[in-house]
Structures are given as C-alpha cells and as structure tokens.
Amino acid sequence: MPSLSPDARTEPVGPVDGQISPRYAGLTTFARLPRIEDVPRYDVAVAGVPFDAGVTYRPGARFGPGAIREASRLLRPYNPRLDVMPFRAQQVVDAGDLPCNPFDIAQAGREIEAAAYELIRDGARLITLGGDHTIAYPLLRAMHRVHGPVALIHFDAHLDTWDTYFDAPLTHGTPFRRAAEEGLFIPGSSAHVGIRGSLYDPDDLTADAELGFTVVHCADFETRTVAEVVDQLRAAVGDAPLYLSVDIDVLDPAHAPATGTPEAGGLTSRELLGIVRGLKGLNLVGADIVEVAPAYDHADITSVAAANLAYEYVSLCARTPR
C-alpha cells in the first residue's frame, strides 16, 4: 500500500483542470481525480461499492457509484464555504470499486471489509459511494480495526437498527443493530439525524434508544436551526474518531427522488450540507453515501446531491489533516 510517511510526501496530483479540458470529457473517476495506481501515496480514497442485494423495496443502488462519479464532474477545486482547496491540501484518489459478491450478502460483507481495511490501514481516510446501506456494517468493521469504536452520525429517514428482515440478519435495515452488537460505535456519542416516517411498532423507538443513539427527528427542524443541531452533534462527538453515514433518503424526495425507500417530509439539500459543514474540525475518519438508485432520478438531482456531499466530506478531511 502507498506509504503515508511524511518523508514520502510529494505535491498532490489534483483533478483534471476544467478550464483546460471540458468537465464532460476526460477521466470518469470521482471529480476526475487520479486513480489510486497513478500516484505513489494518498491521504483520502474515494471508493465505490456497487452492491444492492440487501434492499427491501426498490433495487438499483448498485449503479449509484457510477452515477455519483458522473455528477461529480460538476465539482470545482475551491470550496468557498469551508475556505479550502481540498484537492491541493491533500492527495485524494479514486480507488475504483471494492469487490462485493452480488449473490451472497455475507461474502460481500467480508470482501468489502477486507478491501476497505487495505485502503485505510496506513492512516488514510475513506469516502465510500454506495450501494445500499448494508455496506455500512462491513465498513464500520474495517474502521474499528484501525480506530477502535467510533462516534457514528447516521443521516437517514429510517433507524436501520431492526433485528432482521425475513430472518436475514444483515440487510439495509439492520446494519447498525449488528454494529451495536459488536461494539463498533460509541453509545452516547452517536446519533441518528433526519428520522421520520412510519414504523412497524412503537417498540422500534424503544429498542433503538437502548443502543445509545441520540435521535434528531426531521420534525425537530421545524423549531430548531441547523446551527443548534450542529452544536448538539459536536457536543456528543467530542474528540472521538467520527464516522458519517448518509442514506440519501434523509433528503426529501423533492431533493432526492432516486432512492430505494423514499419518505415524505425530509431535509433539504441545503440543510444537510449545512450540518455536514458544521462538523469541521472534528476527527473525521471515514464516511459513506448510500442508497442512490439512479434509475429513479430526474435530471440527476439525487446524484448531484450525493456528489456534493462527498465533496464536503473531502473538504472536511482537508480542514483536519491527520
């Protein structure tokens, strides 16, 4: 694996210049960044996980990584809201797609965990483009091998802490139940944000609370500002290593129609981006964006939102160098 030793550092290789080569041309990597094999070292890897065998309603998130990469052509090198040139401050690469068996969820999980660990074991950060939310579990297992338990901020319309679906222990509705059982995240320092919609039983909320999550319901945004929510999340996380997991259905279907289980009454893109930017300075070690199913998209609305979220993640990494 490429070394992250300071002695080996070279000037970062950035994306293809959109003022020289049109943004609709050139590399098909995320933001037209170099591939992992094109540089001697990296600080942040962006990887796809084209897996959707764990969905319970609409399929199609296996095509999410490609659609997000395509939408990322619109990104420019300077982030004015965070006042950072994220591709100049650190070496960011596209690591391609991680292996994931499309027919065997357990085997796919093992493959994802092993490949993710190889990318982060020397200290790099990982931004993952899903794929359905099942992949968060093996990604958290990989993070745990490097960082121990992490603070987890989970943006979603749904809790994803159910025990099982049709007797299957691992689906896109169960990853954080499995993670809790293995102690992969820190109770009391972790939160769900954007929860809304119908549930199977009143006990769903009770069972989730026992796992140690703070819940910021979507309805809370009717009376609370983004800044107030950010303050609550920052206080909970403290200086713990932080992992962000975003199910794109945390956004209202008006802002993200292309997802497997849409729920009315969600966040706006501006609110979600504001919360993520508000986490600057925290010890972000990894993140995922999941459940983008581009077949249901209109004018790439959902893919554009996901690409911009990934850009904010990369920018946060640049603001808090390791």
C-alpha positions in Angstrom: 0.0 0.0 0.0 1.2 3.6 -0.6 3.0 5.0 2.4 1.7 8.0 4.3 5.1 8.7 5.9 5.8 12.5 5.8 9.2 11.7 4.3 7.5 10.3 1.3 5.1 13.3 0.7 5.0 14.9 -2.7 2.9 17.6 -4.2 -0.7 16.3 -4.5 -1.9 15.4 -8.0 -5.2 17.1 -8.5 -8.2 16.6 -10.8 -8.2 17.3 -14.5 -8.4 21.1 -14.9 -12.0 22.0 -16.0 -10.7 25.2 -17.6 -8.4 23.2 -19.9 -10.4 20.1 -20.5 -14.3 20.4 -20.5 -15.9 18.8 -17.5 -17.9 16.5 -19.6 -14.7 15.0 -21.1 -11.7 13.2 -19.6 -11.5 10.8 -16.7 -14.6 9.1 -15.3 -13.2 9.0 -11.8 -14.7 11.0 -8.9 -14.2 14.7 -9.7 -11.8 13.5 -12.4 -9.2 12.7 -9.8 -6.2 10.5 -10.4 -6.7 6.8 -9.9 -5.1 5.2 -6.9 -2.5 3.4 -9.1 -1.5 6.8 -10.7 0.1 8.3 -7.6 2.7 7.0 -5.1 0.6 7.8 -2.0 -2.7 9.2 -0.9 -4.5 10.8 2.1 -8.1 10.2 1.1 -9.5 7.5 -1.1 -12.9 7.6 -2.7 -14.2 4.2 -3.5 -17.4 2.7 -4.9 -19.3 -0.3 -3.6 -21.8 -1.3 -6.3 -23.9 -3.6 -4.0 -27.7 -3.7 -3.5 -28.5 -7.2 -2.6 -29.7 -6.1 0.8 -32.6 -3.8 -0.2 -36.2 -4.4 0.8 -38.0 -2.3 -1.7 -36.6 -0.6 -4.9 -33.3 -2.1 -6.2 -30.8 -0.2 -8.3 -28.3 1.3 -5.8 -25.6 -0.9 -7.4 -25.5 1.8 -10.1 -25.0 4.6 -7.5 -21.2 4.8 -7.6 -21.2 5.4 -11.4 -23.9 8.0 -11.3 -22.3 9.9 -8.4 -19.0 9.9 -10.2 -20.7 11.2 -13.3 -22.4 14.0 -11.3 -19.1 14.9 -9.7 -17.8 16.3 -13.0 -19.5 19.5 -11.9 -17.3 20.0 -8.9 -14.7 22.7 -8.8 -11.4 22.8 -6.9 -12.2 25.6 -4.3 -14.8 25.1 -1.6 -15.7 28.7 -0.5 -18.0 27.7 2.4 -15.1 25.9 4.1 -12.4 28.1 2.5 -10.3 25.2 1.4 -8.8 23.7 -1.8 -9.4 20.1 -0.8 -7.5 18.5 -3.7 -4.5 20.7 -3.2 -4.3 20.3 0.6 -4.1 16.5 0.4 -3.8 13.7 -2.1 -7.2 12.4 -3.0 -7.6 9.4 -5.3 -10.4 7.3 -6.8 -9.7 3.8 -5.6 -12.2 2.2 -8.0 -14.9 -0.1 -6.8 -14.5 -2.6 -3.9 -15.2 -6.2 -4.6 -18.7 -7.4 -3.5 -20.4 -10.6 -4.3 -23.8 -9.8 -5.8 -25.4 -13.1 -4.7 -24.1 -13.6 -1.2 -24.5 -10.9 1.4 -22.2 -12.4 4.0 -19.5 -13.0 1.4 -19.9 -9.5 0.1 -19.5 -8.1 3.6 -16.2 -10.0 4.1 -14.9 -8.7 0.8 -15.9 -5.1 1.5 -14.4 -5.1 4.9 -11.1 -6.6 3.7 -10.8 -4.1 0.8 -11.7 -1.1 2.9 -9.2 -2.1 5.6 -6.4 -2.3 3.0 -7.2 1.3 2.0 -7.2 2.7 5.5 -4.7 0.6 7.5 -1.9 3.1 7.0 -3.9 6.0 8.2 -5.8 7.2 5.1 -9.4 8.3 5.2 -12.1 6.6 3.1 -15.1 8.1 1.4 -17.4 5.3 0.1 -20.1 5.7 -2.6 -22.8 3.0 -2.3 -24.5 0.8 -2.8 -27.3 0.1 -0.3 -26.9 0.7 3.5 -26.0 -2.9 4.2 -22.4 -1.9 3.3 -22.1 0.4 6.4 -21.7 -2.7 8.6 -18.5 -4.1 7.0 -17.2 -0.5 6.6 -17.6 0.1 10.3 -15.8 -3.3 11.0 -12.9 -2.1 8.9 -12.9 1.3 10.7 -12.9 -0.5 14.1 -9.8 -2.5 13.2 -7.9 0.8 12.7 -9.6 3.3 15.1 -11.5 1.2 17.6 -15.1 2.3 18.4 -16.1 5.4 16.5 -18.7 8.1 17.1 -21.3 7.5 14.4 -23.6 10.2 12.9 -26.2 8.5 10.8 -28.3 10.6 8.5 -31.4 8.7 7.4 -35.2 8.7 7.3 -35.0 5.3 9.0 -33.4 3.9 12.1 -31.7 0.9 10.4 -31.5 -0.8 13.7 -34.1 -3.5 13.2 -33.1 -7.0 14.1 -34.0 -8.9 10.9 -35.9 -9.0 7.7 -37.3 -12.3 6.6 -34.9 -14.0 9.0 -31.9 -12.4 7.2 -29.6 -10.9 9.8 -27.9 -8.4 7.5 -29.9 -6.2 5.2 -30.0 -2.4 4.6 -32.4 -2.1 7.5 -30.2 -3.9 10.1 -26.5 -2.7 9.8 -26.5 -0.6 13.0 -28.0 -3.4 15.1 -25.2 -5.6 14.0 -22.7 -2.9 14.6 -24.1 -2.3 18.1 -23.8 -6.0 19.0 -20.1 -5.8 18.1 -19.4 -2.5 19.9 -18.3 -0.8 16.6 -19.6 2.6 17.7 -19.6 4.6 20.9 -23.0 4.7 22.7 -23.9 8.2 23.8 -21.6 9.8 21.2 -23.6 8.6 18.2 -26.8 10.0 16.7 -29.5 9.4 14.1 -30.4 12.6 12.2 -33.5 13.1 10.0 -35.6 10.2 11.2 -39.2 10.3 10.1 -42.0 8.2 8.6 -44.0 5.2 9.8 -42.6 2.3 11.9 -43.6 -1.3 12.4 -44.2 -0.9 16.1 -43.9 1.6 18.9 -41.2 -0.6 20.4 -38.9 0.2 17.4 -38.0 3.5 19.0 -37.5 2.0 22.5 -35.3 -0.8 21.1 -33.2 1.8 19.2 -32.8 4.1 22.3 -31.3 1.1 24.2 -28.4 1.1 21.7 -27.2 4.6 22.8 -28.3 6.8 19.9 -29.4 10.4 20.2 -32.2 10.9 17.8 -32.7 14.2 15.9 -36.1 13.8 14.2 -36.8 15.6 11.0 -39.7 17.3 12.7 -37.2 18.9 15.0 -36.1 21.1 12.2 -39.5 22.9 12.3 -38.4 24.6 15.6 -34.6 24.2 15.6 -32.0 25.7 13.4 -29.2 23.9 11.6 -26.7 25.6 13.9 -28.5 24.3 17.0 -28.5 20.7 15.7 -24.8 21.0 14.8 -24.0 22.2 18.3 -25.8 19.2 19.8 -23.9 16.8 17.5 -20.5 18.3 18.1 -21.0 18.1 21.9 -21.9 14.4 21.6 -19.0 13.5 19.4 -16.3 15.5 21.2 -12.8 14.4 20.1 -13.7 10.8 19.3 -12.9 9.4 15.8 -16.0 10.2 13.7 -17.7 8.2 11.0 -20.5 9.7 8.9 -23.1 7.5 7.2 -25.6 9.2 4.9 -28.6 7.4 3.4 -29.6 9.8 0.7 -33.3 9.3 1.7 -32.6 11.6 4.6 -33.4 14.2 2.0 -37.0 14.9 1.0 -38.0 13.1 -2.3 -38.2 16.6 -3.8 -34.4 16.8 -3.4 -33.5 13.1 -3.8 -36.2 11.1 -5.6 -33.7 8.3 -6.7 -33.6 6.1 -3.7 -35.0 2.8 -2.6 -37.4 3.7 0.3 -38.4 7.4 -0.1 -40.2 9.2 2.8 -42.0 12.5 2.6 -41.1 15.4 4.8 -37.3 15.2 4.7 -34.4 17.6 4.9 -33.5 19.9 2.1 -30.1 19.6 0.4 -29.1 23.0 1.9 -29.9 21.8 5.5 -28.0 18.6 5.0 -24.9 20.3 3.5 -25.1 22.9 6.4 -25.0 20.2 9.0 -22.1 18.4 7.4 -20.1 21.6 7.0 -20.8 22.4 10.6 -18.7 19.3 11.6 -15.5 20.9 10.5 -12.6 20.4 12.9 -13.9 17.1 14.2 -11.8 13.9 13.8 -13.5 12.5 10.7 -12.0 9.1 9.8 -14.5 7.9 7.2 -17.9 8.3 5.6 -20.3 6.7 3.2 -23.1 7.9 1.0 -25.6 5.2 0.2 -29.0 4.3 -1.4 -28.6 6.4 -4.6 -30.6 4.4 -7.2 -30.2 6.5 -10.4 -32.9 4.7 -12.4 -35.4 6.7 -10.4 -33.7 10.1 -10.8 -34.8 13.2 -12.6 -32.1 15.4 -14.2 -29.5 13.7 -11.9 -31.0 15.6 -8.8 -30.0 12.8 -6.4 -26.6 12.1 -7.9 -25.7 15.8 -7.8 -26.7 16.0 -4.1 -24.6 12.9 -3.3 -21.6 14.2 -5.3 -21.7 17.4 -3.4 -21.9 15.6 -0.1 -18.8 13.6 -1.0 -17.0 16.9 -1.9 -17.9 18.3 1.5 -16.5 15.2 3.2 -13.2 15.5 1.3 -13.1 19.2 2.2 -13.6 18.3 5.9 -10.7 16.0 5.7 -8.6 18.8 4.3 -9.6 21.0 7.2 -8.5 18.5 9.8 -5.2 16.9 8.5 -4.0 13.8 10.2 
